[in-house]
Amino acid sequence: MNSQTRLQALSQFLKAQRAKLTPQSVGLPEGSRRRTPGLRREEVAQLAGVSHTWYTWLEQGRDIKVSSSVLDNVAMALRLTVDERKYLFSLALETTSGTSALREELPEISPSLTIILRELTYCPTIISDRRCRIVGWNEAAAHVFLNFELVPPDQRNMIRLLFTRKEFQRLAVNWEQFASGFLAIFRAYYGQYVEDEWYEEFLGEMKATHPDFNRLWEQSKVSSAPEVLLEFRHAKARKMLFQLTSLQVHGEADLRCSIYTPASETSTRSKLKQLMQDGLSSGGEND
């Protein structure tokens, strides 16, 4: 991500966060009628203890000097979450934790991760890297989502599949919630790896190809590990409820383990077990 793109991303993020707040939510008087939703710039500056001019320049994406202590004040003024704060710091201070190579080889999963995938028999599980490329999955995931083995390796990107494969769009009852969870993770990576130009290339491709992507991307939050309850309508098993838990796998590859646990007090686990048994009896293929 070059400097101009980084500062533009910072500008868009600050504006979006400011628009989410109301004077009442931060203890300020309502004041006169507002033309746009959210706080005014001078109100954020007041809460952060900085000058109106300095904050305006920061939000405009100007290349100005910033410090961690002042950014902390801005983060508190905007009521940012831990992940949102990390995103702010990454963009404003241009911190980096990765390579800028556009064509990075897919990481390999360790033998221990392979065992974990196999042991999570009735929990669909997907292993992905920092670019949301799918590098591993278990049998349950192949039955609930799709058989990733049939997808060309260069197309096994979870974000791309969400917008290109009808299976995913039909599966989730609230597809936008489903997609937004992954976009929140992707945005966290986007801020963390500010020097990797691959992200801008990928975002440009998705925005140009999928109109829904641009809208959801602009609305997306920042979260390194969202926990959500998802309702699926599987073509064979019908209604299924899963709790998504996203875990970081410590190591150089920066992998993520997304585990879909069948919701308790539902028939999801038994439906999944039957679905997998039916798949075995018919030859084990899931396309």
C-alpha positions as CSV (number, residue, x, y, z in Angstrom):
1,M,0.0,0.0,0.0
2,N,1.6,3.3,-1.1
3,S,1.5,6.4,1.1
4,Q,-1.3,8.0,-0.7
5,T,-3.5,4.9,-0.6
6,R,-2.7,4.4,3.1
7,L,-3.7,8.0,4.0
8,Q,-6.8,7.7,1.9
9,A,-7.8,4.6,3.8
10,L,-7.1,6.4,7.1
11,S,-9.3,9.3,6.0
12,Q,-12.2,7.0,5.1
13,F,-11.9,5.1,8.4
14,L,-11.9,8.2,10.6
15,K,-14.9,9.7,8.8
16,A,-16.8,6.4,9.1
17,Q,-16.1,6.1,12.8
18,R,-17.1,9.7,13.5
19,A,-20.4,9.2,11.7
20,K,-21.3,6.4,14.0
21,L,-21.3,8.5,17.2
22,T,-23.8,11.0,18.5
23,P,-23.2,13.9,20.9
24,Q,-25.3,12.1,23.5
25,S,-23.2,9.0,23.3
26,V,-20.1,10.9,24.2
27,G,-21.6,13.3,26.8
28,L,-21.8,16.4,24.5
29,P,-24.9,18.6,24.1
30,E,-26.9,18.1,20.9
31,G,-26.5,21.7,19.8
32,S,-27.9,23.1,16.6
33,R,-29.3,21.0,13.7
34,R,-26.8,18.8,12.0
35,R,-26.6,18.4,8.2
36,T,-24.9,15.0,8.5
37,P,-25.0,12.2,11.0
38,G,-22.4,11.8,13.7
39,L,-20.1,14.1,15.5
40,R,-18.5,17.2,14.0
41,R,-14.7,17.3,13.5
42,E,-14.3,20.0,16.2
43,E,-16.2,17.8,18.7
44,V,-13.8,14.9,18.1
45,A,-10.9,17.2,18.4
46,Q,-12.3,18.5,21.7
47,L,-12.7,15.0,23.1
48,A,-9.2,14.0,21.9
49,G,-7.6,17.2,23.3
50,V,-6.1,18.2,20.0
51,S,-6.6,21.3,17.8
52,H,-9.4,21.3,15.3
53,T,-7.0,22.1,12.5
54,W,-4.7,19.1,13.4
55,Y,-7.6,16.7,13.5
56,T,-9.0,18.0,10.3
57,W,-5.7,17.5,8.5
58,L,-5.5,13.9,10.0
59,E,-9.0,13.1,8.7
60,Q,-8.3,14.6,5.4
61,G,-5.4,12.2,5.0
62,R,-2.7,14.8,5.0
63,D,0.9,13.5,5.6
64,I,1.3,15.0,9.1
65,K,3.4,14.0,12.1
66,V,1.5,11.9,14.6
67,S,2.4,10.2,17.9
68,S,1.2,7.2,19.7
69,S,-0.1,9.2,22.6
70,V,-2.2,11.5,20.5
71,L,-3.5,8.6,18.5
72,D,-4.6,7.0,21.8
73,N,-6.6,10.1,22.5
74,V,-8.2,10.0,19.1
75,A,-9.0,6.3,19.6
76,M,-10.7,7.0,22.9
77,A,-12.6,9.9,21.5
78,L,-14.0,7.8,18.7
79,R,-14.8,4.9,21.1
80,L,-12.7,2.4,19.0
81,T,-12.5,-1.2,19.8
82,V,-9.1,-3.0,20.4
83,D,-9.1,-4.1,16.7
84,E,-10.2,-0.7,15.4
85,R,-7.4,0.9,17.5
86,K,-4.8,-1.4,15.9
87,Y,-6.2,-0.6,12.5
88,L,-5.9,3.2,13.2
89,F,-2.3,2.8,14.4
90,S,-1.3,0.7,11.4
91,L,-2.6,3.3,9.0
92,A,-1.5,6.4,10.8
93,L,2.0,5.2,11.8
94,E,2.6,3.0,8.8
95,T,3.6,0.1,10.9
96,T,4.2,-3.1,9.0
97,S,4.5,-6.8,9.8
98,G,4.8,-8.5,6.5
99,T,6.2,-8.7,3.0
100,S,5.1,-6.6,0.0
101,A,5.5,-9.4,-2.5
102,L,2.4,-9.6,-4.8
103,R,2.8,-13.3,-5.6
104,E,3.3,-15.0,-2.3
105,E,3.4,-18.8,-2.1
106,L,0.6,-20.5,-0.2
107,P,1.8,-21.5,3.2
108,E,1.6,-25.2,4.2
109,I,-0.2,-26.3,7.3
110,S,1.7,-28.2,9.9
111,P,1.1,-31.9,10.7
112,S,-0.4,-30.8,14.1
113,L,-3.0,-28.6,12.3
114,T,-3.8,-31.4,10.0
115,I,-4.6,-33.6,13.0
116,I,-6.7,-30.8,14.6
117,L,-8.7,-30.5,11.3
118,R,-9.4,-34.3,11.3
119,E,-10.3,-34.4,15.0
120,L,-12.9,-31.6,14.6
121,T,-15.2,-34.2,13.0
122,Y,-18.5,-32.4,13.2
123,C,-17.2,-28.9,13.3
124,P,-16.7,-27.5,9.8
125,T,-13.2,-25.9,10.0
126,I,-11.3,-23.8,7.5
127,I,-7.6,-22.7,7.7
128,S,-6.8,-19.5,5.9
129,D,-3.8,-17.2,5.6
130,R,-3.5,-13.4,6.0
131,R,-4.9,-12.9,2.4
132,C,-7.9,-15.0,3.2
133,R,-6.7,-17.8,0.9
134,I,-7.9,-21.2,2.0
135,V,-5.0,-23.5,2.7
136,G,-6.8,-26.3,4.6
137,W,-10.2,-27.6,5.5
138,N,-11.9,-30.7,6.9
139,E,-14.5,-33.1,5.6
140,A,-17.3,-31.3,7.5
141,A,-16.4,-28.0,5.8
142,A,-16.5,-29.7,2.4
143,H,-20.0,-31.0,3.1
144,V,-21.5,-27.8,4.5
145,F,-19.8,-25.3,2.2
146,L,-18.4,-26.9,-1.0
147,N,-15.6,-29.3,-1.9
148,F,-12.7,-26.9,-2.1
149,E,-10.6,-29.6,-3.8
150,L,-12.7,-28.9,-6.9
151,V,-11.9,-25.2,-6.8
152,P,-8.6,-24.2,-8.6
153,P,-5.9,-23.2,-6.0
154,D,-5.6,-19.7,-7.3
155,Q,-9.4,-19.2,-6.8
156,R,-9.5,-20.5,-3.2
157,N,-9.8,-17.1,-1.6
158,M,-12.7,-16.9,0.9
159,I,-13.6,-13.3,0.1
160,R,-13.6,-14.1,-3.7
161,L,-15.7,-17.3,-3.2
162,L,-18.3,-15.4,-1.1
163,F,-19.0,-13.1,-4.0
164,T,-18.6,-15.6,-6.9
165,R,-20.0,-18.9,-5.8
166,K,-23.8,-19.3,-5.7
167,E,-23.4,-22.0,-3.1
168,F,-22.3,-19.5,-0.5
169,Q,-24.9,-16.9,-1.4
170,R,-27.7,-19.6,-1.2
171,L,-26.3,-21.1,2.0
172,A,-26.4,-18.2,4.4
173,V,-29.8,-17.0,5.5
174,N,-28.3,-13.5,6.1
175,W,-25.6,-13.6,3.5
176,E,-24.6,-10.0,4.1
177,Q,-23.9,-10.7,7.8
178,F,-21.9,-13.8,6.7
179,A,-19.8,-11.8,4.2
180,S,-19.4,-8.8,6.5
181,G,-17.7,-11.1,9.2
182,F,-15.0,-12.1,6.7
183,L,-14.7,-8.5,5.5
184,A,-14.1,-7.4,9.1
185,I,-11.2,-9.9,9.3
186,F,-9.9,-8.8,5.9
187,R,-9.9,-5.2,6.9
188,A,-7.9,-6.0,10.0
189,Y,-5.3,-7.7,7.8
190,Y,-5.4,-4.8,5.4
191,G,-4.4,-2.3,8.1
192,Q,-1.8,-4.7,9.6
193,Y,0.1,-5.3,6.3
194,V,0.2,-1.8,5.0
195,E,3.2,-2.4,2.7
196,D,1.7,-5.4,0.9
197,E,0.5,-4.0,-2.5
198,W,-1.5,-7.2,-3.1
199,Y,-4.3,-5.9,-1.0
200,E,-4.9,-2.9,-3.2
201,E,-4.7,-5.1,-6.3
202,F,-7.2,-7.5,-4.9
203,L,-9.6,-4.7,-3.6
204,G,-9.5,-3.0,-7.0
205,E,-10.4,-6.3,-8.7
206,M,-13.3,-7.0,-6.3
207,K,-14.7,-3.5,-6.5
208,A,-14.6,-3.5,-10.3
209,T,-16.2,-7.0,-10.6
210,H,-18.8,-7.1,-7.8
211,P,-20.9,-4.0,-7.0
212,D,-22.1,-5.5,-3.7
213,F,-18.5,-5.9,-2.5
214,N,-17.8,-2.1,-2.7
215,R,-20.9,-1.3,-0.6
216,L,-20.2,-3.9,2.1
217,W,-16.5,-3.0,2.2
218,E,-17.3,0.6,2.9
219,Q,-19.6,-0.5,5.7
220,S,-17.3,-3.1,7.1
221,K,-16.1,-3.1,10.7
222,V,-12.6,-4.1,11.9
223,S,-12.4,-7.3,13.9
224,S,-9.6,-9.9,14.1
225,A,-11.9,-12.6,15.5
226,P,-15.6,-12.0,15.3
227,E,-17.9,-14.4,17.1
228,V,-21.3,-14.7,15.4
229,L,-24.2,-17.1,15.3
230,L,-24.9,-18.0,11.6
231,E,-28.0,-19.6,10.2
232,F,-27.5,-21.7,7.1
233,R,-30.1,-23.2,4.8
234,H,-28.3,-26.3,3.4
235,A,-29.7,-27.8,0.1
236,K,-29.9,-31.2,1.8
237,A,-29.8,-30.7,5.5
238,R,-32.0,-27.6,5.5
239,K,-31.8,-25.3,8.6
240,M,-28.4,-25.4,10.4
241,L,-27.1,-23.1,13.1
242,F,-23.4,-22.6,13.7
243,Q,-21.4,-20.5,16.1
244,L,-18.3,-19.1,14.4
245,T,-15.1,-18.9,16.4
246,S,-12.0,-17.5,14.7
247,L,-8.6,-18.3,16.2
248,Q,-5.2,-17.0,15.3
249,V,-2.5,-19.7,14.7
250,H,0.7,-18.4,16.1
251,G,3.7,-18.7,13.7
252,E,5.4,-17.1,10.7
253,A,2.6,-18.0,8.3
254,D,0.0,-15.9,10.3
255,L,-2.8,-18.5,9.7
256,R,-6.4,-18.4,11.0
257,C,-8.6,-21.3,12.1
258,S,-12.3,-20.6,11.5
259,I,-14.4,-23.2,13.4
260,Y,-18.1,-23.5,12.9
261,T,-19.5,-25.2,16.0
262,P,-23.0,-26.7,15.8
263,A,-25.2,-24.5,18.0
264,S,-26.2,-26.2,21.3
265,E,-29.8,-27.3,21.8
266,T,-30.3,-27.7,18.0
267,S,-30.4,-30.6,15.6
268,T,-27.4,-29.2,13.6
269,R,-24.9,-31.7,14.8
270,S,-27.1,-34.7,14.0
271,K,-28.0,-33.2,10.6
272,L,-24.3,-32.8,9.8
273,K,-23.5,-36.3,10.9
274,Q,-26.2,-37.7,8.6
275,L,-25.1,-35.5,5.8
276,M,-21.5,-36.8,6.0
277,Q,-22.7,-40.4,6.3
278,D,-24.9,-40.0,3.2
279,G,-21.8,-38.6,1.4
280,L,-19.8,-41.6,2.3
281,S,-22.5,-44.0,1.1
282,S,-22.7,-42.2,-2.2
283,G,-19.0,-42.3,-2.8
284,G,-17.8,-39.4,-0.7
285,E,-18.2,-36.7,-3.3
286,N,-19.6,-33.3,-2.5
287,D,-19.9,-30.9,-5.4
